Amino acid sequence: MRLKKFKTELKDFTQYLLRQEILDRFTVLTQREDNWDGYDSKKPTELTLVHAKNLMEEFLDSIISAGYSWLRPFISSDEDGNVTVEWSEGKRRLHIQIGENEAEYIQVWGINIDTEMHVDFLNRDDYLTLWEWLLDE
């Protein structure tokens, strides 16, 4: 019984650490100013950051709850002030672009934009399907 409790507590603690790592990366984004890269790129708005943080927490929770391992993403922002999140696994890349009100994903498995990439709007029903695709399961 104690081993089961320990495993549950360890899983909860691991999830807490992963969540903190994501929050730490968002802290860096909150400190950006317009022209943060010297190319007139916009800083993410507070609304974009809140939307992105909430989405990433939901994404993480659904992946961990389904029993999958979490891969650490690269988190940044783009020239329009959107938050960008990207994972790479083998030849597959999953890129999520998060704005104030919506998010899009891009699946990439090659260099041909017509036959080796897919772009669509992201919703909660996509999380596990996209993760399974990324892990090639």
ABEGO torsion letter per residue (X at the ends): XAAAAAAAAAAAAAAAAAAAAAAAAAAAAAABBBGAAGAGBBBBBAAAAAAAAAAAAAAAAAAAAAGBBBBBBBBBBBAAGBBBBBBBBEABBBBBBBBAABBBBBBBABABAAAABBBBBBBAAAAAAAAAAAAGX
